[in-house]
Amino acid sequence: MNQSTPRRNLQVMALYRFFAVRDPQALRDRLIPLCEGLAIKGTLILATEGINGTVAGTSEAIAELVAELRRLNGFDGAEIKYSTASEMPFRRMKIRVRREIVTMGVPDIDPSSGRGAYVDPRQWNSLIADPDTIVVDTRNRYETAVGTFEHAIDPETDSFRDFPGWVAENQNHLQGRKIAMFCTGGIRCEKATAYVKSLGIDNVFHLKGGILKYLEEVPPEESRWRGECFVFDERVTVTHGLAEGEASLCRACRHPLTPDERNSPEYVAGISCPHCRAARTDDDRNRYAQRQKQVERALARGEEHPIGRRQDKSHSSAVESK
Protein backbone atom coordinates (compact mmCIF):
# COMPACT_ATOMS: atom_id res chain seq x y z
CA MET A 1 0.00 0.00 0.00
CA ASN A 2 1.20 3.50 -0.80
CA GLN A 3 2.65 5.05 2.36
CA SER A 4 1.22 8.51 1.61
CA THR A 5 -2.36 8.73 2.84
CA PRO A 6 -4.82 10.31 0.37
CA ARG A 7 -5.96 13.82 1.26
CA ARG A 8 -9.54 13.02 2.13
CA ASN A 9 -11.53 12.50 5.29
CA LEU A 10 -9.65 10.05 7.44
CA GLN A 11 -10.85 8.00 10.37
CA VAL A 12 -9.36 8.79 13.77
CA MET A 13 -9.59 6.08 16.40
CA ALA A 14 -8.99 6.64 20.11
CA LEU A 15 -8.91 3.48 22.19
CA TYR A 16 -7.87 2.03 25.50
CA ARG A 17 -8.29 -1.16 27.44
CA PHE A 18 -6.93 -2.33 30.79
CA PHE A 19 -6.13 -6.03 30.42
CA ALA A 20 -3.17 -8.33 30.94
CA VAL A 21 -0.59 -8.07 28.14
CA ARG A 22 1.96 -10.82 28.67
CA ASP A 23 4.68 -9.48 26.35
CA PRO A 24 4.22 -5.84 25.29
CA GLN A 25 7.47 -5.82 23.31
CA ALA A 26 6.40 -8.81 21.22
CA LEU A 27 3.04 -7.13 20.60
CA ARG A 28 4.85 -3.98 19.47
CA ASP A 29 6.97 -5.97 17.05
CA ARG A 30 3.77 -7.43 15.61
CA LEU A 31 1.88 -4.14 15.28
CA ILE A 32 4.62 -1.92 13.83
CA PRO A 33 4.81 -3.57 10.39
CA LEU A 34 1.02 -3.90 10.26
CA CYS A 35 0.44 -0.19 10.91
CA GLU A 36 3.21 0.92 8.59
CA GLY A 37 1.90 -1.33 5.82
CA LEU A 38 -1.58 0.16 6.24
CA ALA A 39 -0.23 3.76 6.30
CA ILE A 40 -1.70 4.23 9.79
CA LYS A 41 -0.11 6.99 11.86
CA GLY A 42 -0.44 8.01 15.49
CA THR A 43 0.65 6.65 18.85
CA LEU A 44 -0.06 3.44 20.73
CA ILE A 45 1.16 2.87 24.29
CA LEU A 46 1.61 -0.73 25.42
CA ALA A 47 2.22 -2.00 28.95
CA THR A 48 1.55 -5.15 30.91
CA GLU A 49 -1.61 -3.40 32.15
CA GLY A 50 -3.09 -2.83 28.68
CA ILE A 51 -3.14 -0.61 25.59
CA ASN A 52 -3.89 3.07 24.98
CA GLY A 53 -3.60 5.39 22.00
CA THR A 54 -4.95 7.37 19.10
CA VAL A 55 -4.28 6.54 15.46
CA ALA A 56 -5.58 7.63 12.06
CA GLY A 57 -5.86 6.15 8.60
CA THR A 58 -8.42 5.11 6.05
CA SER A 59 -11.51 3.42 7.48
CA GLU A 60 -10.41 0.17 5.82
CA ALA A 61 -6.96 0.36 7.43
CA ILE A 62 -8.37 1.14 10.87
CA ALA A 63 -10.78 -1.81 10.55
CA GLU A 64 -7.83 -4.13 9.84
CA LEU A 65 -5.97 -2.87 12.91
CA VAL A 66 -9.05 -3.36 15.12
CA ALA A 67 -9.48 -6.89 13.78
CA GLU A 68 -5.88 -7.65 14.72
CA LEU A 69 -6.30 -6.21 18.22
CA ARG A 70 -9.45 -8.25 18.77
CA ARG A 71 -7.31 -11.37 18.47
CA LEU A 72 -5.73 -10.41 21.80
CA ASN A 73 -7.18 -12.26 24.77
CA GLY A 74 -8.88 -9.64 26.94
CA PHE A 75 -9.13 -6.84 24.36
CA ASP A 76 -12.87 -7.33 23.85
CA GLY A 77 -14.72 -4.59 25.67
CA ALA A 78 -12.13 -1.96 24.77
CA GLU A 79 -13.34 1.64 24.78
CA ILE A 80 -13.10 2.74 21.14
CA LYS A 81 -14.21 6.09 19.73
CA TYR A 82 -14.16 7.13 16.09
CA SER A 83 -14.05 10.59 14.55
CA THR A 84 -12.79 12.10 11.32
CA ALA A 85 -10.06 14.48 10.21
CA SER A 86 -9.78 16.44 6.98
CA GLU A 87 -6.11 15.49 6.72
CA MET A 88 -3.69 13.17 8.49
CA PRO A 89 -3.41 14.55 12.06
CA PHE A 90 -0.18 12.68 12.89
CA ARG A 91 3.26 12.79 11.34
CA ARG A 92 4.38 9.20 11.96
CA MET A 93 3.50 5.93 13.68
CA LYS A 94 4.87 5.39 17.18
CA ILE A 95 4.33 2.34 19.35
CA ARG A 96 5.93 2.63 22.77
CA VAL A 97 6.31 0.14 25.60
CA ARG A 98 5.98 1.70 29.05
CA ARG A 99 5.29 0.74 32.65
CA GLU A 100 1.81 2.31 32.55
CA ILE A 101 -0.53 3.07 29.66
CA VAL A 102 -1.47 6.29 31.44
CA THR A 103 1.10 7.47 33.95
CA MET A 104 -0.10 8.40 37.43
CA GLY A 105 2.90 7.01 39.26
CA VAL A 106 0.96 5.22 42.02
CA PRO A 107 1.76 1.50 42.25
CA ASP A 108 -0.78 -1.28 42.73
CA ILE A 109 -3.79 0.61 41.37
CA ASP A 110 -5.99 -1.84 39.46
CA PRO A 111 -8.63 -0.04 37.37
CA SER A 112 -10.02 -3.33 36.11
CA SER A 113 -11.43 -4.12 39.56
CA GLY A 114 -11.39 -0.92 41.63
CA ARG A 115 -12.62 1.87 39.36
CA GLY A 116 -15.63 4.09 39.97
CA ALA A 117 -19.08 3.45 38.54
CA TYR A 118 -19.60 4.25 34.87
CA VAL A 119 -22.16 6.91 33.95
CA ASP A 120 -23.40 6.97 30.36
CA PRO A 121 -23.29 10.36 28.60
CA ARG A 122 -27.09 10.60 28.54
CA GLN A 123 -27.24 10.25 32.35
CA TRP A 124 -24.27 12.52 33.04
CA ASN A 125 -26.22 15.79 33.07
CA SER A 126 -28.52 14.73 35.89
CA LEU A 127 -25.57 13.52 37.99
CA ILE A 128 -23.57 16.74 37.70
CA ALA A 129 -26.68 18.89 38.20
CA ASP A 130 -27.15 17.36 41.66
CA PRO A 131 -25.93 19.95 44.20
CA ASP A 132 -24.52 17.11 46.35
CA THR A 133 -22.16 16.07 43.53
CA ILE A 134 -18.58 17.34 43.31
CA VAL A 135 -17.54 17.40 39.65
CA VAL A 136 -13.79 17.01 39.07
CA ASP A 137 -11.93 17.57 35.80
CA THR A 138 -8.95 15.18 35.94
CA ARG A 139 -7.17 16.74 32.97
CA ASN A 140 -4.25 19.17 33.01
CA ARG A 141 -4.51 22.96 33.02
CA TYR A 142 -3.65 23.44 29.34
CA GLU A 143 -6.58 21.13 28.47
CA THR A 144 -9.11 22.70 30.82
CA ALA A 145 -8.19 26.15 29.48
CA VAL A 146 -10.22 25.64 26.29
CA GLY A 147 -13.27 23.88 27.71
CA THR A 148 -14.84 22.00 30.63
CA PHE A 149 -18.21 21.14 32.18
CA GLU A 150 -20.28 23.70 34.06
CA HIS A 151 -19.24 24.09 37.71
CA ALA A 152 -16.39 21.54 37.41
CA ILE A 153 -13.45 21.80 39.79
CA ASP A 154 -10.13 22.27 37.98
CA PRO A 155 -7.24 20.81 40.02
CA GLU A 156 -4.86 22.93 37.87
CA THR A 157 -2.37 20.12 37.42
CA ASP A 158 0.53 20.21 34.97
CA SER A 159 0.74 16.43 34.80
CA PHE A 160 -1.46 13.47 35.73
CA ARG A 161 1.27 12.60 38.24
CA ASP A 162 0.15 15.70 40.19
CA PHE A 163 -3.40 14.44 40.59
CA PRO A 164 -2.81 12.21 43.67
CA GLY A 165 -1.29 15.22 45.45
CA TRP A 166 -4.39 17.30 44.73
CA VAL A 167 -6.59 14.49 46.08
CA ALA A 168 -4.49 14.30 49.26
CA GLU A 169 -4.91 18.05 49.81
CA ASN A 170 -8.69 17.86 49.31
CA GLN A 171 -9.50 14.45 50.76
CA ASN A 172 -11.51 15.84 53.67
CA HIS A 173 -13.63 17.88 51.26
CA LEU A 174 -14.26 14.83 49.06
CA GLN A 175 -15.06 12.39 51.85
CA GLY A 176 -18.73 11.51 52.12
CA ARG A 177 -19.72 13.28 48.89
CA LYS A 178 -20.68 12.03 45.44
CA ILE A 179 -17.64 12.48 43.22
CA ALA A 180 -18.12 12.69 39.43
CA MET A 181 -14.89 12.64 37.42
CA PHE A 182 -14.28 13.10 33.73
CA CYS A 183 -11.40 13.25 31.24
CA THR A 184 -10.90 13.28 27.47
CA GLY A 185 -11.56 9.66 26.56
CA GLY A 186 -12.10 7.97 29.91
CA ILE A 187 -8.73 6.35 30.56
CA ARG A 188 -7.39 8.78 33.15
CA CYS A 189 -10.63 8.42 35.11
CA GLU A 190 -10.18 4.66 35.24
CA LYS A 191 -7.08 5.25 37.38
CA ALA A 192 -8.25 8.45 39.07
CA THR A 193 -11.46 6.91 40.37
CA ALA A 194 -9.66 3.69 41.36
CA TYR A 195 -7.14 5.75 43.31
CA VAL A 196 -9.82 7.79 45.10
CA LYS A 197 -11.71 4.62 46.00
CA SER A 198 -8.50 3.09 47.38
CA LEU A 199 -8.52 5.92 49.95
CA GLY A 200 -11.91 4.82 51.28
CA ILE A 201 -14.05 7.27 49.29
CA ASP A 202 -16.71 4.99 47.84
CA ASN A 203 -19.34 7.13 46.11
CA VAL A 204 -17.26 7.72 42.97
CA PHE A 205 -18.46 7.92 39.35
CA HIS A 206 -16.93 8.70 36.01
CA LEU A 207 -18.14 9.61 32.54
CA LYS A 208 -18.05 6.50 30.37
CA GLY A 209 -16.18 7.19 27.17
CA GLY A 210 -15.09 10.58 28.45
CA ILE A 211 -15.77 13.99 26.99
CA LEU A 212 -15.40 12.65 23.45
CA LYS A 213 -18.30 10.23 23.90
CA TYR A 214 -20.40 12.96 25.52
CA LEU A 215 -19.78 15.35 22.63
CA GLU A 216 -20.60 12.57 20.19
CA GLU A 217 -23.92 11.58 21.80
CA VAL A 218 -25.36 14.62 23.57
CA PRO A 219 -26.85 17.31 21.29
CA PRO A 220 -25.61 20.89 21.78
CA GLU A 221 -29.01 22.12 23.02
CA GLU A 222 -28.84 19.66 25.95
CA SER A 223 -25.15 20.03 26.63
CA ARG A 224 -23.56 21.22 29.86
CA TRP A 225 -20.16 21.32 28.16
CA ARG A 226 -18.65 24.77 27.65
CA GLY A 227 -15.92 25.44 25.09
CA GLU A 228 -13.99 22.88 23.07
CA CYS A 229 -12.21 19.65 23.97
CA PHE A 230 -8.44 19.48 23.59
CA VAL A 231 -7.19 16.42 21.71
CA PHE A 232 -3.61 15.22 21.35
CA ASP A 233 -3.19 15.60 17.61
CA GLU A 234 -3.03 18.27 14.94
CA ARG A 235 -6.77 18.94 15.10
CA VAL A 236 -6.02 20.56 18.50
CA THR A 237 -9.68 20.59 19.63
CA VAL A 238 -13.04 19.06 18.76
CA THR A 239 -16.60 20.20 19.44
CA HIS A 240 -20.06 18.61 19.45
CA GLY A 241 -20.39 15.84 16.92
CA LEU A 242 -16.58 15.55 17.16
CA ALA A 243 -16.19 18.23 14.50
CA GLU A 244 -12.83 19.94 14.39
CA GLY A 245 -12.73 22.96 16.68
CA GLU A 246 -11.42 26.52 16.31
CA ALA A 247 -8.43 26.36 18.68
CA SER A 248 -4.86 26.21 17.46
CA LEU A 249 -1.51 25.72 19.16
CA CYS A 250 1.03 28.35 20.07
CA ARG A 251 4.15 26.92 18.46
CA ALA A 252 6.34 28.67 21.03
CA CYS A 253 4.81 27.01 24.12
CA ARG A 254 2.28 24.54 22.61
CA HIS A 255 -0.58 25.93 24.69
CA PRO A 256 -3.98 25.74 22.92
CA LEU A 257 -5.31 29.11 21.87
CA THR A 258 -8.90 30.23 21.40
CA PRO A 259 -9.80 32.63 18.57
CA ASP A 260 -9.98 35.47 21.14
CA GLU A 261 -6.46 34.67 22.36
CA ARG A 262 -5.19 34.75 18.79
CA ASN A 263 -6.59 38.29 18.57
CA SER A 264 -4.53 39.35 21.59
CA PRO A 265 -1.68 41.84 20.96
CA GLU A 266 0.56 39.32 22.77
CA TYR A 267 -0.06 36.72 20.06
CA VAL A 268 2.43 36.59 17.21
CA ALA A 269 2.17 33.46 15.09
CA GLY A 270 4.97 31.05 15.91
CA ILE A 271 6.61 33.49 18.36
CA SER A 272 4.43 34.27 21.40
CA CYS A 273 0.97 34.14 22.95
CA PRO A 274 -0.72 35.40 26.14
CA HIS A 275 0.39 32.25 27.97
CA CYS A 276 4.12 32.52 27.23
CA ARG A 277 4.90 36.12 26.32
CA ALA A 278 6.12 37.03 29.81
CA ALA A 279 7.95 33.73 30.33
CA ARG A 280 10.15 33.93 27.19
CA THR A 281 13.24 36.05 26.61
CA ASP A 282 14.03 38.25 23.62
CA ASP A 283 16.57 35.62 22.53
CA ASP A 284 13.82 33.00 22.61
CA ARG A 285 11.53 35.16 20.50
CA ASN A 286 14.29 35.91 18.00
CA ARG A 287 14.90 32.19 17.63
CA TYR A 288 11.19 31.51 17.18
CA ALA A 289 11.00 34.32 14.60
CA GLN A 290 13.69 32.67 12.48
CA ARG A 291 11.83 29.38 12.67
CA GLN A 292 8.58 31.10 11.72
CA LYS A 293 10.22 32.54 8.60
CA GLN A 294 11.13 28.99 7.56
CA VAL A 295 7.52 27.92 8.09
CA GLU A 296 6.15 30.79 6.03
CA ARG A 297 8.60 30.15 3.19
CA ALA A 298 7.63 26.49 3.11
CA LEU A 299 3.93 27.36 3.02
CA ALA A 300 4.50 29.91 0.26
CA ARG A 301 6.13 27.17 -1.82
CA GLY A 302 3.15 24.91 -1.18
CA GLU A 303 5.26 22.58 0.98
CA GLU A 304 4.35 21.13 4.36
CA HIS A 305 6.52 22.26 7.24
CA PRO A 306 6.31 19.96 10.31
CA ILE A 307 6.12 22.89 12.73
CA GLY A 308 3.76 24.99 10.66
CA ARG A 309 0.84 22.58 10.40
CA ARG A 310 -2.26 24.15 11.97
CA GLN A 311 -0.16 26.89 13.52
CA ASP A 312 -2.79 29.43 12.59
CA LYS A 313 -6.07 27.94 11.48
CA SER A 314 -7.15 30.93 9.46
CA HIS A 315 -3.90 30.78 7.55
CA SER A 316 -3.81 27.04 7.05
CA SER A 317 -7.43 27.08 5.90
CA ALA A 318 -6.39 29.21 2.95
CA VAL A 319 -3.18 27.33 2.24
CA GLU A 320 -4.19 23.74 2.85
CA SER A 321 -8.00 23.88 2.32
CA LYS A 322 -8.61 22.47 5.75
Secondary structure by P-SEA (a helix, b strand, c coil): ccccccccbbbbbbbccccccccaaaaaaaaaaaaaaaccbbbbbbccccccccccccaaaaaaaaaaaaaccccccccccccccccccccbbbbbbcccccccccccccccccccccccccaaaaaaacccbbbbbccccccccccccccccccccccccaaaaaaaaccccccccbbbbbccccaaaaaaaaaaaaacccbbbbccccaaaaaaccccccccccbbbbcccccccccccccccccccccccccccccccccccccccccccccccccccaaaaaaaaaaaaaaaaaaaacccccccccccaaaaaaaccc
